[in-house]
Amino acid sequence: MKLRSLTAFEVPIELKAPFRHASHVRRHNDTLIVRCELADGSVGWGEGLPRTYVTGESIGSVWRHLEATNFEQLADVDFVSPVDAVAALAGFCLAKVPADQGVIPRECFGNSVRCAVELALLDAVCRSTDCSLGDVIFDLPAAPKLSERRGEVCYSGVMAAATGLRQWRSPLKMKMFGFRQVKIKVGTTGIDDVASVARARRILGQRVDLRLDANEAWDCGELVTKIQALEPFRPTCLEQPVPHCQVQGLADVKSHITTPIMLDESLCCEADARRAVAEGTCDLFNLRISKCGGILTCVRLAALARQHGLGYQLGCQVGETGILSAAGRHFACNIGQIRYLEGSYDRFLVRGSVTKEDLTFRFGGRAPRLDGPGLGITVDEAAIQHSAVRKRFLIGG
């Protein structure tokens, strides 16, 4: 089955409230959505979220990639089964384009474009062949030792950096909602981390798994002092405590602290992962589908982590629509040993929806497996067409 068309949309996605952490205050997303249509009329959807401070991408660099890349490399493939789509995506190459001024591109530059194209193509081919994306993930060559089918998963809560009454309200909401795991943002200027974490622990209780995320707020010289002040509250993990440019220093710091270190901004592709393993800079990987360039790469990174005795979580990016939420659900329901799970915050964070289904998790963070072909969701194409501020035909038109 050949490709009939591939179309990209830039869709502004508004958040219900600003989400604050040490690196950024986010009020909306410049979201890339890709529509893929096969010759038999099967339609698939993908999503990518550029983050300059993570992968070096902006919505501007995304469009430079879309304009310069030859997408005809996918047009000649006969997609008889999802295996053909996986093979075609393995050989798919983006054009080399300049990053924004002042941004030094890494190996992950272009990952949001890769992710959106990958998800759209896999969704379309799975729909055409009447199989679930979850089944494709379960059977990937990198997945045999990771594969584990689950009918339900549990997401964790995330507390943004907060001041005033929100410092009390946020942990109370987490407790009332029954989360077993909660992540709290630390390192934000003007907020007392010790008081904030102590308050969260007191409200949530001793049984809740509490972890920390510094979003590159500190440097290696102060990290030991910072984390030792927080270790009495028994955090189970500290995520990305230092900027990417200092990540090598974590190998020395780790011997002075007891809290496991997770890489996020410094873990965006296979090259990052192999460096982390070789240099001993972390205990866990944070896999995020858009950040890492798609589901296929996330499965390979999970396999690499397990091979070297490291843990991994499936994270998400603030303001994902139901498209990325569905992709994350399929990963979570078919890949085992995920230490922490984030995502499906849909109606709690996003104003409006691009899917007919509500993918938001339920009480306790519980969420069911998705059935049906492809992503197993119904995308509201009219809403995307109406909201798009930019559109480009990559194939067909």
Buried (B, 14 or more C-beta within 10 A) or exposed (E): BEBBBBBBBBBEBEBEEEBBBBBBEBEEBBBBBBBBBBEEEBBBBBBBBBBBBBBBBBBEBBBBBBEEBEBEEBBEBEBEBBBBBBEBBEEBEBBEBEBEEEBEBBBBBBBBBBBBBBBBBBBBBBBBBEBBBBBBBBBBEBBEEBBEEBEEBBBBBBBBBBEEEBBEEBBEBBBEBBBEBBBBBBBBEEBEBEEBBBBBBEBBEEEBBBBBBBBBBBBBEEBBEBBEEBBEBBBBBBBBBBBBEBBBBBBEBBEEBEBBBBBBBBBBBBEBBEBBBEEBBBBBBBBBBBBBBBBBBBBBBBBBBBEEEBBBBBBBBBBBBBBBBBBBBBBBBBBBEBBBBBBBBBBBBBEEBBBEBEBBBBEEBEBBBBEBBBBBBEBBBEBBEEBBEBBBEBBEE
